[in-house]
Amino acid sequence: MNSLKDKFSKVGMIIPNILMPRKDINLQKWAVVACDQYTSEPEYWDSVAQEVGSSPSTLNLIFPEVYLEDDDKEERIKHINAAMKEYLSQGILEDQGQAFFLVERKTPDTPTRWGLMAALDLEQYDFSKDSTSLIRATEGTILDRIPPRKEIRKNASIELPHIMVLIDDPEKTVIEPFTRNASSLEKVYDFDLMKNGGHITGYKIENESSLHQIADALEKLSDPSAFSKKYGNNDVLLFAMGDGNHSLATAKSVWEDTKRTHSGDGDVMQHPARWALVEIENIYDEGLVFEPIHRVIFNSDFNQFTQELEKIGPVEFTSLSTTDEVMKRVSTDEGRHIIGYVDGERIGVFTVKEPNSTIAAGTAQEAIDSLVQQENTTVDYIHGQKSTENIGRKPGNFGIFLPALDKSDFFRTVIHDGALPRKTFSMGEANEKRYYVEARRIKS
């Protein structure tokens, strides 16, 4: 395993020891969707709590962001950390040994997508906009979103990832060779996800030849000469953030704190907090669909948004009948960006000519950033057309619809332009996001 360890170290990974619930635990109640979903819909999370009841569940181990502004934040974090210790001490979570998990996810609306559960080296990750590290953020990191997450992670004994990281593997050399023979692998879990989340199956990859095969394929993807030939850039980008950007940034921040507080410890570089458990996916997977992330602005109105857009360039508004029509119109075209709009009175699109940004999300965000400087005006980032319309139509609100990002240009754009505007894209709708299933110790 030593040579394997060295191979994976070069590509910023380790083979993790993944924790899974005991066989008698109801996995449908165990697994809940990523904490950063349904952030303006407390009724969703209330219904999850009702479905879970008193069963062991990741709901007790995460902080749904819909509750971040509540007064009981500190008490909730204490309960989360206590539940983690309880689940470990009671043997609810069991170590599956050193292995990767091959993950097969089916959702109601998209083809099967495949992923690989692995642990990435935070020493090789930098979330700054102009990063040239092996592992990079792909959109702007909102620094003030890190502290509340740190409050949870800094005393956490385990991590539960909703992080999805992308590789640029058009020849399908890393993950796909195992998908064709998944039935020959040991099945770790196989169950339906709650709340229309589809179905998920996990397989264990642990034999040495398979592990070497993965390491060799990743090494080829990260070969500097091949990378330079493809992109005209010598700074290899192997792992690009897909979902969970702020969660990985939080893990990085906690790791830097850990290094400082354990600076006299000769083994600090082997501390489990150095790595973060993620799901790696190939951007060329047919089941991986890029969806736009829309916006809802609270305590503002049509006229104020129009004024901010007019500061960017010439603006026209066209009224439409439905948000379906809006979604057919929104686009990033050369020389103009078309941005969708809905409130309690109107539906339509803004056409902004001569924009400053290269994509429509950047133009919308420029206007929104100005709006939220005003007292009481806030923004939320919404997955899904229907949720955006429903919340945007409420009094005092309006919704903004944006086009999807072309994933075939994704890596090239990040390599040459740096991080995209924050919340530019989403990998699927809210119910297609990662559900918390696997865990990993981050304290010795």
SEMI-546626 format. One record per residue (C-alpha): residue in three letters; y, x, z negated. Coordinates in steps of 0.2 Angstrom, whole numbers, plus 2048, in hexadecimal, padded with zeros to 3 digits. Each point is the difference from the previous one (the first is absolute). Layout:
BEGIN
ATOM  aa  c2  c1  c3
ATOM  ALA  Y  X  Z
...
This chain:
BEGIN
ATOM  aa  c2  c1  c3
ATOM  MET  800  800  800
ATOM  ASN  80C  80F  7FE
ATOM  SER  802  802  813
ATOM  LEU  803  7ED  801
ATOM  LYS  80D  801  7F2
ATOM  ASP  809  80E  80A
ATOM  LYS  7FF  7F6  810
ATOM  PHE  808  7F0  7F8
ATOM  SER  80D  80A  7F7
ATOM  LYS  806  807  810
ATOM  VAL  803  7EE  806
ATOM  GLY  808  7FA  7F0
ATOM  MET  7F1  7F6  7F9
ATOM  ILE  7F2  800  7F3
ATOM  ILE  7F0  7F6  800
ATOM  PRO  804  7F3  7F1
ATOM  ASN  7F5  7F9  7F2
ATOM  ILE  804  7EE  803
ATOM  LEU  7FE  7F3  7F2
ATOM  MET  7F8  7EF  804
ATOM  PRO  7FD  7F1  7F5
ATOM  ARG  7EE  7FD  7F9
ATOM  LYS  7F5  7F6  80A
ATOM  ASP  801  7F1  7F5
ATOM  ILE  813  7FF  803
ATOM  ASN  807  7F2  80B
ATOM  LEU  808  80A  80E
ATOM  GLN  809  7F1  808
ATOM  LYS  809  7FE  7EF
ATOM  TRP  802  813  7FE
ATOM  ALA  809  804  810
ATOM  VAL  812  7FA  802
ATOM  VAL  80D  804  80E
ATOM  ALA  80D  80E  7FF
ATOM  CYS  80D  7FE  7F3
ATOM  ASP  80E  801  80C
ATOM  GLN  7FB  7F0  809
ATOM  TYR  807  7EE  7FE
ATOM  THR  80E  807  7F6
ATOM  SER  80B  7F0  801
ATOM  GLU  7F1  7F5  7FD
ATOM  PRO  7FB  7FF  7EE
ATOM  GLU  7F6  7F1  804
ATOM  TYR  7F4  80B  809
ATOM  TRP  7FD  80C  7F2
ATOM  ASP  7FF  7F1  7F4
ATOM  SER  7F1  7F9  80A
ATOM  VAL  7F8  811  800
ATOM  ALA  801  800  7ED
ATOM  GLN  7F8  7EF  800
ATOM  GLU  7F2  806  80B
ATOM  VAL  7FC  810  7F7
ATOM  GLY  800  7F7  7EE
ATOM  SER  7F9  80C  7F3
ATOM  SER  7F5  80A  80C
ATOM  PRO  802  812  802
ATOM  SER  80D  803  80E
ATOM  THR  80C  80C  808
ATOM  LEU  80D  7F3  7FC
ATOM  ASN  800  807  7EE
ATOM  LEU  802  811  807
ATOM  ILE  80F  7FE  80B
ATOM  PHE  812  7FA  7FF
ATOM  PRO  804  7F3  80D
ATOM  GLU  812  804  806
ATOM  VAL  805  7EE  7FF
ATOM  TYR  801  802  7ED
ATOM  LEU  80A  811  801
ATOM  GLU  810  7F7  7FA
ATOM  ASP  7F8  7F7  7F2
ATOM  ASP  805  804  7EE
ATOM  ASP  7EE  804  7FB
ATOM  LYS  7FE  810  80B
ATOM  GLU  7FC  80C  7F2
ATOM  GLU  7F3  7F5  7F8
ATOM  ARG  7F8  7FC  811
ATOM  ILE  7FE  813  803
ATOM  LYS  7F9  803  7EF
ATOM  HIS  7F3  7F2  804
ATOM  ILE  7FC  809  810
ATOM  ASN  7FD  811  7F9
ATOM  ALA  7F6  7F8  7F1
ATOM  ALA  7F5  7F6  80D
ATOM  MET  7FC  810  80A
ATOM  LYS  7FA  809  7F0
ATOM  GLU  7F6  7F0  7FB
ATOM  TYR  7F7  7FF  811
ATOM  LEU  7FB  813  7FF
ATOM  SER  7FA  7FF  7EE
ATOM  GLN  7F6  7F0  803
ATOM  GLY  7F8  807  80F
ATOM  ILE  807  7F3  80C
ATOM  LEU  805  80E  80C
ATOM  GLU  7F2  80C  805
ATOM  ASP  801  811  809
ATOM  GLN  7F8  800  811
ATOM  GLY  7FF  812  801
ATOM  GLN  809  80C  80D
ATOM  ALA  801  7F6  810
ATOM  PHE  80B  7F8  80D
ATOM  PHE  7FF  7EE  803
ATOM  LEU  800  7F8  811
ATOM  VAL  809  7F0  7FF
ATOM  GLU  7FE  7F1  80C
ATOM  ARG  80D  7F3  7FF
ATOM  LYS  7FF  7EF  809
ATOM  THR  80F  7F4  7FF
ATOM  PRO  802  7EE  807
ATOM  ASP  80C  806  80E
ATOM  THR  7FC  811  806
ATOM  PRO  7F1  80A  805
ATOM  THR  7F6  80B  7F4
ATOM  ARG  809  80F  7FA
ATOM  TRP  7F8  810  7F8
ATOM  GLY  807  80C  7F3
ATOM  LEU  7FA  80F  7F6
ATOM  MET  803  801  7EE
ATOM  ALA  806  812  7FB
ATOM  ALA  80B  809  7F4
ATOM  LEU  810  809  808
ATOM  ASP  808  810  7F9
ATOM  LEU  811  7FC  7F9
ATOM  GLU  804  812  802
ATOM  GLN  800  7FE  812
ATOM  TYR  80B  7F0  800
ATOM  ASP  813  7FF  801
ATOM  PHE  808  7EF  802
ATOM  SER  812  806  804
ATOM  LYS  807  7FA  811
ATOM  ASP  7FF  811  809
ATOM  SER  7EF  805  7F9
ATOM  THR  7F5  80C  80A
ATOM  SER  7F1  7FE  7F4
ATOM  LEU  7EE  7FD  805
ATOM  ILE  801  7EF  7F7
ATOM  ARG  811  7F6  803
ATOM  ALA  809  7F0  7FD
ATOM  THR  804  7F6  810
ATOM  GLU  80E  7F6  7FA
ATOM  GLY  80E  802  7F4
ATOM  THR  7FB  802  7ED
ATOM  ILE  80B  7F5  7F5
ATOM  LEU  802  80C  7F1
ATOM  ASP  804  7F2  7F3
ATOM  ARG  7F0  7F8  804
ATOM  ILE  7F6  80F  7F9
ATOM  PRO  805  7FF  7ED
ATOM  PRO  7F8  7EF  7FC
ATOM  ARG  7F0  806  809
ATOM  LYS  801  810  7F6
ATOM  GLU  800  7F6  7F0
ATOM  ILE  7EF  7F9  804
ATOM  ARG  7F8  810  807
ATOM  LYS  806  80D  7F4
ATOM  ASN  7F5  7F9  7F2
ATOM  ALA  7F2  7F8  80B
ATOM  SER  7EE  807  7FF
ATOM  ILE  7FB  7FA  811
ATOM  GLU  808  7FC  811
ATOM  LEU  7FD  7F2  80B
ATOM  PRO  806  803  812
ATOM  HIS  808  7F4  80C
ATOM  ILE  805  80F  80A
ATOM  MET  7FB  801  812
ATOM  VAL  803  810  80A
ATOM  LEU  7FF  803  813
ATOM  ILE  7F8  80D  80A
ATOM  ASP  804  803  813
ATOM  ASP  7EE  800  807
ATOM  PRO  800  7F9  811
ATOM  GLU  7EE  808  803
ATOM  LYS  7FA  7F7  7F1
ATOM  THR  7F7  80F  7F8
ATOM  VAL  803  7FE  7ED
ATOM  ILE  7FC  7EE  7FB
ATOM  GLU  7F8  7F8  80F
ATOM  PRO  7F0  80A  801
ATOM  PHE  7FB  7F9  7F0
ATOM  THR  804  7EE  804
ATOM  ARG  7F3  7FF  80E
ATOM  ASN  7F2  804  7F3
ATOM  ALA  808  7F8  7F0
ATOM  SER  7F0  7F6  7FD
ATOM  SER  7F6  810  7FD
ATOM  LEU  80C  804  7F2
ATOM  GLU  7FF  7FB  7ED
ATOM  LYS  80A  7F0  7FE
ATOM  VAL  80B  800  7F1
ATOM  TYR  808  7EF  801
ATOM  ASP  800  7F1  80C
ATOM  PHE  80A  7F0  7FB
ATOM  ASP  80D  7F4  805
ATOM  LEU  812  803  7FA
ATOM  MET  80A  7F2  7F8
ATOM  LYS  80F  7F7  807
ATOM  ASN  7FB  801  812
ATOM  GLY  7FE  813  800
ATOM  GLY  7F1  801  80B
ATOM  HIS  7F0  80A  7FC
ATOM  ILE  7FE  812  7FA
ATOM  THR  7F1  80C  800
ATOM  GLY  7FF  811  7FA
ATOM  TYR  7F3  80E  804
ATOM  LYS  7FE  811  7F8
ATOM  ILE  801  810  80A
ATOM  GLU  7F9  80E  7F5
ATOM  ASN  7F3  80B  80A
ATOM  GLU  806  811  803
ATOM  SER  7FF  800  813
ATOM  SER  80A  7F0  801
ATOM  LEU  80D  808  7F5
ATOM  HIS  801  80F  80B
ATOM  GLN  802  7F5  80F
ATOM  ILE  80F  7F8  7F9
ATOM  ALA  808  810  7FA
ATOM  ASP  7FD  808  811
ATOM  ALA  808  7F1  809
ATOM  LEU  80F  800  7F5
ATOM  GLU  802  813  803
ATOM  LYS  801  7FE  813
ATOM  LEU  80D  7F2  7FE
ATOM  SER  80B  80C  7F5
ATOM  ASP  7FE  80F  80C
ATOM  PRO  812  807  802
ATOM  SER  7FE  805  812
ATOM  ALA  7F8  7EF  806
ATOM  PHE  80E  7F7  7F6
ATOM  SER  80E  80B  808
ATOM  LYS  7F9  7FD  811
ATOM  LYS  7FF  7ED  7FD
ATOM  TYR  811  7FE  7F7
ATOM  GLY  80A  80F  803
ATOM  ASN  801  803  7EE
ATOM  ASN  7F7  80D  7F5
ATOM  ASP  802  7F6  7EF
ATOM  VAL  7EF  7F7  800
ATOM  LEU  801  7EE  7FA
ATOM  LEU  7EE  7FB  7FC
ATOM  PHE  802  7F2  7F4
ATOM  ALA  80F  7F3  803
ATOM  MET  803  7F3  7F3
ATOM  GLY  7FC  7EE  806
ATOM  ASP  801  7F5  7F0
ATOM  GLY  804  804  7EE
ATOM  ASN  80D  80D  804
ATOM  HIS  808  7FE  7EF
ATOM  SER  7F0  800  7F7
ATOM  LEU  7FC  811  807
ATOM  ALA  811  806  7FC
ATOM  THR  7FE  7FB  7EE
ATOM  ALA  7EF  809  7FF
ATOM  LYS  80A  810  807
ATOM  SER  80D  7FE  7F3
ATOM  VAL  7F4  7FE  7F2
ATOM  TRP  7F6  80F  806
ATOM  GLU  810  80B  800
ATOM  ASP  803  7FA  7EE
ATOM  THR  7EF  804  7FB
ATOM  LYS  801  812  807
ATOM  ARG  810  802  7F6
ATOM  THR  7F9  7FA  7F0
ATOM  HIS  7F0  80A  802
ATOM  SER  808  810  807
ATOM  GLY  7F7  80A  7F3
ATOM  ASP  7EF  7F9  804
ATOM  GLY  7F7  80C  80C
ATOM  ASP  7F5  7F1  807
ATOM  VAL  80F  7F5  804
ATOM  MET  7FD  801  812
ATOM  GLN  7EF  7F8  7FE
ATOM  HIS  808  7F1  7F6
ATOM  PRO  7FA  7F0  808
ATOM  ALA  812  7FA  802
ATOM  ARG  802  80D  80E
ATOM  TRP  7F7  7F4  80C
ATOM  ALA  802  7EE  804
ATOM  LEU  7F3  7F4  806
ATOM  VAL  804  7F8  811
ATOM  GLU  7F8  7F7  80F
ATOM  ILE  801  80A  810
ATOM  GLU  801  7F6  810
ATOM  ASN  801  805  812
ATOM  ILE  80F  7FA  809
ATOM  TYR  7F6  7FC  80F
ATOM  ASP  7F4  7F4  7F7
ATOM  GLU  800  7F0  809
ATOM  GLY  801  7F6  7F0
ATOM  LEU  810  809  7FA
ATOM  VAL  80F  7F5  805
ATOM  PHE  812  805  7FD
ATOM  GLU  80A  7F1  7FA
ATOM  PRO  813  800  7FD
ATOM  ILE  806  7FF  7EE
ATOM  HIS  80E  7F2  7FF
ATOM  ARG  80E  7FE  7F4
ATOM  VAL  807  7F3  7F5
ATOM  ILE  812  802  7FA
ATOM  PHE  805  7F6  7F0
ATOM  ASN  811  7FB  7FC
ATOM  SER  808  803  811
ATOM  ASP  803  7F6  810
ATOM  PHE  800  800  813
ATOM  ASN  813  804  801
ATOM  GLN  7FE  810  7F4
ATOM  PHE  7F1  806  80A
ATOM  THR  809  7FE  811
ATOM  GLN  80F  809  7F9
ATOM  GLU  7F5  80F  7FB
ATOM  LEU  7F7  800  811
ATOM  GLU  811  800  809
ATOM  LYS  804  810  7F7
ATOM  ILE  7F1  808  80A
ATOM  GLY  803  7F9  811
ATOM  PRO  804  7F1  80B
ATOM  VAL  7F6  7F1  7FA
ATOM  GLU  7FA  7F0  807
ATOM  PHE  7F7  7F2  7F7
ATOM  THR  7F4  7F4  80A
ATOM  SER  7FA  7F0  7F8
ATOM  LEU  7ED  7FC  801
ATOM  SER  7F5  7F2  7FB
ATOM  THR  7F2  809  7F6
ATOM  THR  7FC  810  7F9
ATOM  ASP  7F1  802  80C
ATOM  GLU  80E  801  80E
ATOM  VAL  809  80D  7F5
ATOM  MET  7F0  80B  7FF
ATOM  LYS  7FE  800  813
ATOM  ARG  812  806  802
ATOM  VAL  802  80D  7F3
ATOM  SER  7FF  812  807
ATOM  THR  806  811  801
ATOM  ASP  807  803  811
ATOM  GLU  80A  80E  807
ATOM  GLY  812  7FD  7FC
ATOM  ARG  7FE  7F0  7F6
ATOM  HIS  7F6  7FA  7F1
ATOM  ILE  7FB  7EE  7FE
ATOM  ILE  7FE  7FA  7EE
ATOM  GLY  7FA  7EF  7FA
ATOM  TYR  809  7F5  7F3
ATOM  VAL  7FC  7F0  7F6
ATOM  ASP  809  7F7  7F2
ATOM  GLY  801  7EE  7FA
ATOM  GLU  80A  7FB  80F
ATOM  ARG  7FC  80B  80F
ATOM  ILE  7F3  80A  809
ATOM  GLY  803  80C  80E
ATOM  VAL  802  813  805
ATOM  PHE  80E  80C  7FF
ATOM  THR  802  80C  80F
ATOM  VAL  809  810  7FA
ATOM  LYS  806  80C  80E
ATOM  GLU  803  812  7FF
ATOM  PRO  7F7  802  7EF
ATOM  ASN  800  810  7F6
ATOM  SER  7ED  800  7FC
ATOM  THR  7F1  803  80C
ATOM  ILE  7F7  7F0  7FA
ATOM  ALA  805  7EE  7FB
ATOM  ALA  7FA  803  7EE
ATOM  GLY  80D  80E  7FE
ATOM  THR  80E  7F5  807
ATOM  ALA  7FB  7F1  7F4
ATOM  GLN  7FF  80C  7F1
ATOM  GLU  811  807  803
ATOM  ALA  808  7EF  7FF
ATOM  ILE  7F5  7FB  7F1
ATOM  ASP  804  810  7F7
ATOM  SER  812  7FC  801
ATOM  LEU  7FD  7EE  7FA
ATOM  VAL  7F7  805  7F1
ATOM  GLN  80E  80A  7FA
ATOM  GLN  808  7EF  7FB
ATOM  GLU  7FE  7F9  7EF
ATOM  ASN  7F0  7F5  7FE
ATOM  THR  7FA  803  812
ATOM  THR  7EE  806  801
ATOM  VAL  7F3  803  80D
ATOM  ASP  7ED  7FE  800
ATOM  TYR  7F4  806  80D
ATOM  ILE  7F4  7F3  806
ATOM  HIS  7EF  800  808
ATOM  GLY  7FD  7F2  80C
ATOM  GLN  80B  7F4  80B
ATOM  LYS  7FC  7F0  7F6
ATOM  SER  805  808  7EF
ATOM  THR  810  807  807
ATOM  GLU  805  7EF  807
ATOM  ASN  7FB  7F6  7F0
ATOM  ILE  80A  80C  7F5
ATOM  GLY  80E  802  80C
ATOM  ARG  803  7EE  802
ATOM  LYS  804  7FE  7ED
ATOM  PRO  812  7FD  7FB
ATOM  GLY  80A  810  7FF
ATOM  ASN  7F3  80A  809
ATOM  PHE  7FD  805  812
ATOM  GLY  7F1  809  809
ATOM  ILE  800  80E  80D
ATOM  PHE  7F2  802  80C
ATOM  LEU  7FC  811  808
ATOM  PRO  7F4  806  80E
ATOM  ALA  7F0  809  7FE
ATOM  LEU  800  813  802
ATOM  ASP  7F6  807  80F
ATOM  LYS  7F2  80A  7F7
ATOM  SER  7FC  80A  80F
ATOM  ASP  811  809  7FD
ATOM  PHE  7FE  801  7EE
ATOM  PHE  7FC  812  7FC
ATOM  ARG  80B  807  80E
ATOM  THR  80F  7F6  7F9
ATOM  VAL  7FD  806  7EE
ATOM  ILE  7FD  812  806
ATOM  HIS  810  801  80A
ATOM  ASP  80C  7F4  7F7
ATOM  GLY  7FA  802  7EE
ATOM  ALA  7FD  7F1  7F4
ATOM  LEU  803  7EE  808
ATOM  PRO  80C  7F4  7F7
ATOM  ARG  7F8  7F9  7F0
ATOM  LYS  7F4  7F2  802
ATOM  THR  800  801  813
ATOM  PHE  7EE  7FB  803
ATOM  SER  7F1  7F8  7F7
ATOM  MET  7ED  803  804
ATOM  GLY  7FB  7ED  801
ATOM  GLU  806  7F1  7F7
ATOM  ALA  800  7FE  7ED
ATOM  ASN  7EF  7FA  7FF
ATOM  GLU  7F9  80E  80B
ATOM  LYS  807  80D  7F4
ATOM  ARG  7F5  80B  7F5
ATOM  TYR  7F8  7F8  7F1
ATOM  TYR  7FD  80A  7F1
ATOM  VAL  7ED  804  7FF
ATOM  GLU  7FD  812  7FD
ATOM  ALA  808  80B  7F1
ATOM  ARG  801  812  7FC
ATOM  ARG  803  809  7EF
ATOM  ILE  811  809  800
ATOM  LYS  7FF  806  7EE
ATOM  SER  7F2  80D  7FA
